[in-house]
Amino acid sequence: MRTIKFLLQKEFRQILRNKTIRMMIFAMPVAQLLVIPLAADYEVKNINLAVVDHDRSPLTQKLITDITASDYFRLTSYSSSFDEAFQLIKQDEADLILEIPAGFERNLIRESSEKLFLASNAINGVKAGLGTAYLGSIIRRFNEKIRIQLMQSERSNQQPEIDIRSSNWFNPNMNYHVFMVPGILAILVTMVGGFLSALNIVKEKEVGTMEQINVTPIKKHHFIIGKLIPFWVLGNVIFTIGLLIAWLAYGIVPAGNLLVLYSCIAVYLLALLGFGLLISTFCETQQQAMLVMFFFMMIFILMGGLYTSIESMPEWAQVITWFNPARYLIEVMRMVILKGSGFRDILPHLIKLSVFTVVLNSWAILNYRKTS
């Protein structure tokens, strides 16, 4: 115990003396939780729309007014020539073209049907897909409104009506920030804990203190524990700061028990720090450790379910996510913070993270070469 106490004192002193680490404790949570949720937004707005109106009737004017009244579309061209609008797409000045045929109002009133033509610039597939979906939704609502206006009151009373009411659970307003912030908080803990632990042992090698430690009677598992605990404490501090920022900036308060949340973070940090220490035992320089950890961090972030739903990935990619510990933390964060899940709900994730903890830390201890 005296050996571990000595090692812990040494590590905490090194951490507190390091200005870069002190900055990371406060700067990274603020930057990631305030900037990324505002910038990385799936909602697409200000879509440039070119309208080709061959009818130019009062009804088409109402349709265009409904479209431009939303926050999603910006009318960049209103003409009667499709070729003119298509040139705007070529010049990246328009994202969508809505072509309204001649006789639109007449056919809609007399025949109760009419077709519209929609063309999109699909270079940006996400923007084209969402823009088309938004525009289609507005047109459907416009169609329903016109049908109600054109129906005879006695016929409309005879027709059966279906009243549909929806309820959104866990995120009633479907706020994108509420969905993203718990996942970003998980990635924040992953990045800080992963990079710092990966550089730790390598730094000892570069400055030459590793050779001095190797000739001491310190056991390998004592050395790894002494390296692991300080960054485990640091990870919990950063996570706490992140929770405070989520509350102050976005009003997000965990619906579940904080004890459940911190229990999962405690186990996850042990697994992550073990992985970082394992990488540092393989590398000889901090540059090597940074490059290797950066490679794994990209996998953790992109295949952790933060930006892309795991269920939407190909089957081979879903298999790879089984070995991604960040995936389980992101799921737990959303379960506890948004749904209020308890220990019973997150138990399968805790078991998997515990397996990661045992395997990675045992591997790090075995791979650490100490000469006595």
C-alpha positions in Angstrom: 0.0 0.0 0.0 2.9 2.4 0.8 4.2 1.8 -2.7 0.9 2.6 -4.4 0.5 5.7 -2.1 4.0 6.9 -3.2 3.1 6.3 -6.9 -0.2 8.1 -6.6 1.5 11.2 -4.9 4.0 11.3 -7.8 1.3 11.1 -10.5 -1.0 13.7 -8.9 1.9 16.1 -8.6 2.8 15.6 -12.2 -0.8 16.2 -13.3 -1.3 19.3 -11.3 2.0 20.8 -12.4 1.1 20.2 -16.1 -0.6 23.4 -17.4 -1.8 21.6 -20.5 -3.7 19.0 -18.5 -5.2 21.7 -16.2 -6.4 23.5 -19.3 -7.9 20.3 -20.7 -9.9 19.8 -17.6 -11.9 23.0 -18.1 -11.4 23.9 -21.8 -12.3 20.6 -23.4 -15.7 20.2 -21.7 -16.7 23.8 -22.5 -15.5 23.7 -26.1 -17.1 20.3 -26.9 -20.4 20.8 -25.1 -21.0 24.4 -26.2 -19.7 24.3 -29.8 -20.4 20.8 -31.2 -24.1 20.4 -30.3 -24.7 23.8 -32.0 -22.6 23.0 -35.1 -23.2 19.3 -35.6 -27.0 19.5 -36.3 -28.9 17.1 -38.5 -31.6 19.6 -39.1 -31.2 21.3 -42.5 -32.3 24.9 -42.9 -32.1 27.6 -45.6 -32.5 25.3 -48.5 -32.3 27.2 -51.7 -35.5 26.6 -53.7 -36.1 27.5 -57.4 -39.8 27.5 -58.4 -40.9 27.1 -62.0 -44.5 28.2 -62.2 -46.3 27.6 -65.5 -49.7 28.2 -64.0 -49.2 31.5 -62.1 -52.6 31.2 -60.4 -53.8 32.3 -56.9 -53.6 28.7 -55.8 -49.9 28.3 -56.7 -49.2 31.6 -55.0 -50.7 30.2 -51.8 -48.6 27.0 -52.2 -45.4 29.1 -52.6 -46.3 31.2 -49.6 -46.7 28.1 -47.4 -43.4 26.8 -48.5 -41.4 30.0 -48.0 -43.2 30.7 -44.6 -41.3 27.7 -43.1 -37.7 28.1 -41.8 -36.4 25.5 -44.1 -36.7 27.1 -47.6 -35.4 30.2 -49.2 -36.8 31.2 -52.6 -33.9 32.0 -54.9 -35.7 32.0 -58.2 -39.3 32.3 -59.5 -39.6 31.8 -63.2 -41.5 30.0 -66.0 -38.5 28.2 -67.5 -37.1 24.9 -66.2 -33.8 25.4 -68.0 -33.2 28.7 -66.2 -33.8 27.0 -62.8 -31.6 24.1 -63.8 -28.7 26.5 -64.5 -29.0 27.6 -60.9 -28.5 24.0 -59.7 -25.4 23.7 -61.9 -24.1 26.9 -60.3 -24.9 25.7 -56.8 -27.3 28.6 -56.3 -30.3 26.3 -55.9 -30.7 22.9 -54.1 -34.3 22.0 -55.2 -36.5 22.8 -58.2 -40.3 22.7 -57.8 -42.0 22.8 -61.2 -45.8 23.6 -61.2 -47.5 22.6 -64.5 -49.9 24.8 -66.5 -53.5 24.3 -65.5 -52.6 23.3 -61.9 -55.5 25.1 -60.2 -58.0 24.0 -62.9 -57.1 20.4 -62.8 -56.9 20.3 -59.0 -60.5 21.7 -58.7 -62.1 19.8 -61.6 -60.3 16.5 -61.4 -59.2 16.5 -57.8 -55.7 15.6 -58.7 -52.5 17.1 -60.2 -48.8 16.3 -60.4 -45.9 18.4 -59.4 -42.3 17.8 -60.5 -39.4 18.0 -58.0 -35.7 17.9 -58.9 -32.9 18.0 -56.3 -29.2 18.6 -56.4 -28.1 15.2 -54.9 -24.4 15.9 -54.6 -25.1 16.5 -51.0 -27.3 13.5 -50.4 -28.3 14.4 -46.9 -29.5 17.9 -47.8 -31.3 16.6 -50.9 -33.0 13.9 -49.0 -34.1 16.0 -46.1 -35.1 18.9 -48.4 -37.3 16.7 -50.5 -38.9 15.2 -47.4 -39.6 18.7 -45.9 -41.0 20.0 -49.2 -43.2 16.8 -49.6 -44.5 17.3 -46.1 -45.5 20.9 -46.8 -47.2 20.0 -50.0 -49.2 17.2 -48.3 -50.4 19.7 -45.7 -51.3 22.2 -48.4 -53.2 19.4 -50.3 -55.2 18.5 -47.2 -56.1 22.1 -46.5 -57.3 22.6 -50.1 -59.3 19.4 -50.1 -61.1 20.5 -46.9 -61.9 23.9 -48.5 -63.2 22.3 -51.7 -65.4 19.7 -50.0 -69.1 20.4 -49.6 -69.9 20.8 -46.0 -72.7 18.1 -46.0 -70.4 15.5 -47.7 -67.6 16.2 -45.3 -69.9 15.6 -42.4 -70.9 12.2 -43.8 -67.3 11.1 -44.2 -65.6 9.3 -41.3 -62.7 11.1 -39.7 -59.7 9.7 -38.0 -58.3 11.8 -35.2 -54.5 11.1 -34.8 -52.7 12.3 -31.7 -49.0 11.7 -31.1 -47.0 11.8 -28.0 -43.1 12.0 -27.9 -41.6 10.2 -25.0 -38.3 11.1 -23.2 -37.7 14.1 -25.6 -41.1 15.7 -26.0 -40.0 18.6 -28.1 -37.7 16.4 -30.2 -34.8 18.8 -29.3 -31.7 17.8 -31.2 -29.4 19.1 -28.4 -31.1 16.8 -25.8 -30.3 13.8 -28.0 -26.7 14.9 -28.8 -25.3 16.2 -25.5 -25.3 12.9 -23.6 -23.4 11.2 -26.5 -20.9 14.1 -26.8 -20.4 13.9 -23.0 -19.5 10.3 -23.4 -17.0 11.1 -26.2 -15.5 13.8 -24.1 -14.6 11.4 -21.3 -13.3 8.9 -23.9 -11.0 11.4 -25.6 -9.5 12.9 -22.4 -9.1 9.6 -20.7 -7.8 7.8 -23.7 -5.2 10.2 -24.9 -3.8 11.1 -21.4 -3.4 7.5 -20.4 -1.9 6.5 -23.7 0.8 9.2 -23.4 1.6 8.5 -19.7 4.0 5.5 -19.7 5.5 6.7 -23.0 6.4 10.0 -21.4 8.2 8.2 -18.7 10.2 6.3 -21.3 11.2 9.5 -23.1 12.3 11.5 -20.1 14.3 8.5 -18.8 12.4 7.9 -15.5 11.2 4.5 -16.7 14.7 3.1 -16.4 14.9 4.3 -12.8 11.4 2.8 -12.0 12.4 -0.5 -13.6 15.3 -1.1 -11.1 13.1 -0.5 -8.1 11.2 -3.3 -6.3 7.8 -1.8 -7.5 5.6 -4.6 -8.8 4.1 -4.4 -12.3 0.5 -4.3 -11.1 1.3 -1.7 -8.5 2.9 0.5 -11.2 -0.2 0.1 -13.5 -2.6 0.9 -10.7 -0.6 4.0 -9.8 -0.8 5.1 -13.4 -4.5 4.3 -13.7 -6.1 5.8 -10.5 -5.1 9.5 -11.1 -6.6 9.6 -14.5 -9.7 7.7 -13.3 -10.2 10.6 -10.8 -9.5 13.1 -13.5 -12.1 11.5 -15.8 -14.8 11.7 -13.1 -14.0 15.4 -12.6 -14.3 16.1 -16.3 -17.5 14.2 -16.5 -18.9 16.2 -13.5 -18.0 19.4 -15.2 -19.7 18.2 -18.4 -22.9 17.4 -16.5 -22.9 20.9 -15.0 -22.4 22.5 -18.5 -25.2 20.4 -19.9 -27.5 21.6 -17.1 -26.4 25.3 -17.3 -26.3 25.6 -21.1 -29.1 23.3 -22.2 -31.2 22.7 -19.1 -30.5 18.9 -19.3 -31.0 17.2 -16.0 -30.5 13.4 -15.8 -33.9 11.7 -15.4 -32.2 8.7 -13.8 -30.2 8.3 -10.6 -26.7 9.9 -10.6 -25.4 6.9 -8.8 -26.3 4.7 -11.8 -24.6 7.2 -14.1 -21.4 7.4 -12.1 -21.2 3.7 -11.6 -21.2 3.2 -15.3 -18.6 6.0 -15.8 -16.4 4.4 -13.1 -16.3 1.0 -14.9 -16.0 2.6 -18.3 -13.0 4.7 -17.3 -11.2 1.6 -15.9 -11.7 -0.1 -19.2 -10.6 3.0 -21.3 -7.6 3.8 -19.2 -6.5 0.2 -19.3 -6.7 0.4 -23.1 -4.7 3.6 -23.1 -2.0 2.1 -20.8 -1.9 -1.0 -23.1 -1.1 1.2 -26.1 1.6 3.1 -24.1 3.3 -0.2 -23.3 3.6 -1.0 -27.1 4.8 2.5 -28.1 8.3 4.0 -27.6 7.5 7.7 -28.3 4.5 10.0 -27.6 4.1 10.6 -31.3 3.5 6.9 -31.9 1.1 6.7 -29.0 -0.8 9.7 -30.3 -1.2 8.3 -33.8 -2.3 4.9 -32.6 -4.8 6.3 -30.1 -6.1 8.8 -32.8 -6.8 5.8 -35.1 -8.9 4.1 -32.4 -10.6 7.3 -31.4 -11.9 7.8 -34.9 -13.4 4.3 -34.7 -14.9 4.9 -31.2 -16.5 8.2 -32.4 -17.8 7.2 -35.8 -18.9 3.7 -34.9 -20.2 4.5 -31.4 -23.7 5.5 -32.4 -23.2 9.2 -31.8 -23.9 10.4 -35.3 -25.1 7.3 -37.1 -27.6 4.8 -35.6 -25.9 1.4 -35.1 -29.0 -0.3 -36.4 -28.6 1.6 -39.7 -25.0 0.3 -40.2 -24.2 -2.8 -42.3 -24.2 -6.1 -40.4 -20.4 -6.4 -40.6 -20.1 -2.9 -39.1 -22.5 -3.8 -36.3 -20.3 -6.7 -35.4 -17.3 -4.3 -35.1 -19.3 -2.1 -32.7 -19.5 -5.1 -30.3 -15.8 -4.4 -29.5 -16.2 -0.7 -29.2 -16.6 0.3 -25.5 -17.7 3.8 -26.4 -20.9 2.3 -27.9 -22.1 1.0 -24.6 -21.3 4.2 -22.7 -23.2 6.3 -25.3 -26.2 4.0 -25.0 -26.1 4.1 -21.2 -25.8 7.9 -21.1 -28.9 8.3 -23.2 -30.8 5.6 -21.3 -30.1 7.1 -17.9 -30.1 10.9 -18.7 -33.2 10.8 -21.1 -35.2 7.7 -20.1 -34.3 7.5 -16.4 -33.1 3.8 -16.6 -31.9 2.1 -13.5 -29.3 -0.5 -12.7 -31.4 -3.4 -14.0 -31.8 -1.7 -17.4 -28.0 -1.0 -17.9 -26.8 -4.3 -16.3 -26.0 -5.9 -19.7 -23.9 -2.9 -20.6 -22.1 -2.9 -17.2 -21.2 -6.6 -17.7 -19.7 -5.9 -21.1 -17.7 -2.9 -19.8 -16.5 -5.0 -16.9 -15.2 -7.6 -19.3 -13.3 -4.9 -21.2 -11.9 -3.7 -17.9 -10.5 -7.1 -16.9 -9.1 -8.0 -20.3 -7.5 -4.7 -21.1 -5.9 -4.0 -17.7 -4.7 -7.6 -17.4 -3.2 -7.3 -20.9 -1.5 -4.0 -20.0 0.0 -5.5 -16.8 1.3 -8.6 -18.7 2.7 -6.5 -21.6 4.5 -4.0 -19.3 8.1 -5.2 -19.4 9.9 -4.5 -16.2 13.5 -5.5 -15.5 14.5 -6.0 -11.9 
